[in-house]
Amino acid sequence: EIVLTQSPATLSVSPGERATLSCRASQSVGNNLAWYQQKPGQPPRLLIYGASTRATTIPVRFSGSGSETEFTLTISSLQSEDFAVYYCQASETFGQGTKVEIK
Amino acid sequence: QVQLQESGPGLVKPSETLSLTCTVSAGSINNYYWSWIRQPPGKGLEWIGYIYYTGNITKFNSSLKGRVSISVDPSKNQFSLNLTSVTSADTAVYYCARRLRRPTFSWFAPWGRGTLVTVSS
């Protein structure tokens, strides 16, 4: 069974700064990695699939990279609406989430 | 744009069966996989299972130890979740979602808004 470990658990960032989130898989998943954003009281929203393909309507400041066991979600310049919890997913497994909060 | 809506009781007694339905609108249930995912209050996401629209392909989270079943009714554009012998550990927001796939990867989109199910006597 694949285990996804996200780091850090909490990331404190100032608006306009760059945020880098990590997701590590316990075994190779190839490019089978998606990222989601979740705000309080809302369902998760797909950001990235296939490790690096942005979903429809997702702003270009969101980018995904990586393969096999190491993946990164980068938010190039944080906007106020980007403060949320982010989850990675491979097949039927989710990571535990990274909370991006205002510094 | 496809939309999903969960429905069902918000309160279930311990040892009873949790039953939810997801209605798909503005699109067809055909040719896709459909999933249930849950999120205990303040915690992360847990995949429950999925079903193909024909009903002949299913997969479930082994951690649920055979308590889960999922069915589909293409004529109503609906699919349903049954979780038996519930305990307080099954208290969560339950989401339905479409599972999309390519040869080497899969993802979930869109998601329903979710429904909170509380297990309590």
Interface residues (C-beta under 8 A of the other chain):
Chain A: G30 N31 N32 L33 A34 Y36 Q42 P43 P44 R45 L46 Y49 G50 A51 A55 Y87 Q89 S91 E92 T93 F94 G95 Q96 G97
Chain B: G44 L45 E46 W47 Y50 K59 N61 Y95 A97 L100 R102 T104 F105 S106 W107 F108 A109 P110 W111 G112 R113 G114
